Amino acid sequence: MSSQAREHVASRPTWRCQACGIAWPCSPAKLRLLADYHGNKPGLMVYLVALREEAAEQLAELNGGTHQTDLHRRFTDWVPVRRS
């Protein structure tokens, strides 16, 4: 098995994790993203929103044009936000 197959990355166009098979971003992917973007939450949010839009298009194509309405929960609602 290659190291790529064990990484918790999205398999397009299904947007399932290549390593564990659950909806991406899975918990290990979220932890990796938080570490990669430590100190740059705005950058993380921009990245996740772009991926969310890409996923929305691809998943709609797979589902006969039907758009999922809860992708924001999956892609961005998990990011901790500091309240002032």
C-alpha positions as CSV (number, residue, x, y, z in Angstrom):
1,M,0.0,0.0,0.0
2,S,1.4,3.4,-0.9
3,S,1.7,6.2,1.5
4,Q,-0.8,8.2,-0.6
5,A,-3.4,5.5,0.0
6,R,-3.1,6.0,3.8
7,E,-3.4,9.7,3.8
8,H,-6.7,11.2,4.8
9,V,-7.4,13.0,1.6
10,A,-10.6,13.4,-0.4
11,S,-11.3,11.0,-3.2
12,R,-13.0,13.1,-5.9
13,P,-15.8,13.2,-7.1
14,T,-17.3,11.2,-4.1
15,W,-15.6,13.3,-1.4
16,R,-15.0,10.3,0.8
17,C,-11.7,9.8,2.6
18,Q,-9.2,7.7,0.8
19,A,-7.9,6.2,4.0
20,C,-11.0,5.6,6.1
21,G,-13.9,5.9,3.6
22,I,-16.0,8.3,5.6
23,A,-17.2,11.7,4.4
24,W,-14.3,14.0,4.0
25,P,-13.0,15.9,5.9
26,C,-12.8,13.1,8.4
27,S,-11.5,13.7,11.9
28,P,-7.8,12.9,11.0
29,A,-8.1,15.3,8.1
30,K,-9.5,18.0,10.2
31,L,-6.7,17.7,12.7
32,R,-4.1,17.8,9.9
33,L,-5.8,20.9,8.4
34,L,-5.8,22.7,11.8
35,A,-2.1,21.9,12.2
36,D,-1.2,23.0,8.7
37,Y,-3.1,26.3,9.1
38,H,-2.1,26.9,12.7
39,G,-2.3,30.7,13.2
40,N,-4.0,31.2,9.9
41,K,-7.7,30.5,10.4
42,P,-8.8,33.0,7.6
43,G,-6.6,31.0,5.2
44,L,-8.1,27.7,6.3
45,M,-11.6,29.1,5.8
46,V,-10.8,30.3,2.3
47,Y,-9.3,26.9,1.5
48,L,-12.3,25.0,2.9
49,V,-14.9,27.2,1.2
50,A,-13.2,26.6,-2.1
51,L,-13.2,22.9,-1.5
52,R,-16.8,23.0,-0.4
53,E,-17.8,24.7,-3.7
54,E,-15.8,22.1,-5.7
55,A,-17.5,19.3,-3.7
56,A,-21.0,20.8,-4.2
57,E,-20.5,20.8,-8.0
58,Q,-19.1,17.3,-8.2
59,L,-21.6,15.8,-5.7
60,A,-24.5,17.4,-7.6
61,E,-23.3,15.8,-10.9
62,L,-23.2,12.4,-9.1
63,N,-26.7,13.0,-7.7
64,G,-28.5,14.0,-10.9
65,G,-28.2,17.7,-10.4
66,T,-29.5,17.7,-6.8
67,H,-27.4,20.0,-4.5
68,Q,-26.7,19.0,-0.9
69,T,-27.7,21.8,1.4
70,D,-25.6,20.9,4.4
71,L,-22.1,21.0,3.0
72,H,-21.3,24.0,5.1
73,R,-21.6,21.8,8.3
74,R,-19.3,19.3,6.8
75,F,-16.6,21.6,5.4
76,T,-16.5,24.7,7.6
77,D,-18.7,24.6,10.7
78,W,-16.1,22.5,12.6
79,V,-13.4,25.2,12.5
80,P,-13.0,26.7,15.9
81,V,-13.8,30.4,16.0
82,R,-12.5,32.7,18.6
83,R,-15.2,34.9,20.0
84,S,-14.3,38.4,21.2
